[in-house]
Amino acid sequence: MSEAFHIVCPHCGVVNRIPAARISEQAKCGKCHRSLFSGHPNVRFIS
């Protein structure tokens, strides 16, 4: 089984599974269809 990353969408919060071989491609969220990577850090504080 290939390695995959779990990326949280910064827009809707859904967890998306991205295969390691495709991490450099323009990934989109499976729910809201917006880009998962904006080129800027996304910092969120959890309380």
Secondary structure, 3 states (H helix, E strand, C coil): CCCEEEEECCCCCCEEEEEHHHCCCCCECCCCCCECCCCCCCCCCCC
